[in-house]
Amino acid sequence: MSVPDEPMARAATLPDAGERRARWGDRAARRRDILAAARHQMAERGYLGLNMRDIAAGAGVSPGTLYSYFATKEEIFARLYAEAIVAHNERITPLCETATELEPFLVELITAHLDLHGNYGRYFGLWTALAQEPDEATPTEAQVGRRGDRLPNSLTDELREATIAQGEVVATTLRRLVPGPRLPGEQRRRIAFVWSVMIGVADQLHSERHRISQVGADELITFAAATIAAGLLANAGVPTPGR
């Protein structure tokens, strides 16, 4: 397995120039065009390259029309991220349901997470900071209605629900693969620990740090999975197989 330097985007490409776009008045189709254009920009440039004017041009709409759908690029990113988490959950659910051994399961789980992190997760901290910036004290007329320090409640709920669903499907598998007595709060600590390591591994592999460490993706993922498995089993009082 190789890990490219750039985000491992598998996003849909923009429609060809000759392809028919949404008809006037078809808001649902227009919205899809806008998100497709933004998804294409994310694949090409990452979050820092998202630009509202370019998204509008890619979707074949005016900037004013774009702002009638999405107030900020942070909101567009949140929408794309929520969709990506849902798709990721669909990808890992069969893996979680059929896993029979802890260490191989963790290898596949960490590997699958690389795509989600490479495309969106690596920008989460920056997006959070920008999305929560307060409005300017005296916004210009052009800025009115275009910025806000909060996302729409429905979108915030979707992000939260998708993230919780991801945690639940992984937690259910950990309960099954890590037997033994459970202390109060043990499951929360387990999933938080596994998630933290997955994010750390992905961040390492998607940054220049992996060049400095000279530890390849396969080696790092295998080592991380083995270490997590040994720790969880030892903490549960279960001998680690083969050790």
HELIX and SHEET records of a PDB file:
HELIX    1   1 ARG A   27  ARG A   45  1                                  19    
HELIX    2   2 TYR A   47  GLY A   49  5                                   3    
HELIX    3   3 MET A   52  ALA A   59  1                                   8    
HELIX    4   4 PRO A   63  TYR A   69  1                                   7    
HELIX    5   5 LYS A   73  THR A   98  1                                  26    
HELIX    6   6 LEU A  102  ASN A  119  1                                  18    
HELIX    7   7 GLY A  121  TYR A  123  5                                   3    
HELIX    8   8 PHE A  124  ALA A  131  1                                   8    
HELIX    9   9 GLU A  141  GLN A  143  5                                   3    
HELIX   10  10 ASN A  153  LEU A  177  1                                  25    
HELIX   11  11 GLU A  186  LEU A  205  1                                  20    
HELIX   12  12 ARG A  209  SER A  213  1                                   5    
HELIX   13  13 ALA A  217  ASN A  235  1                                  19    
END                                                                             
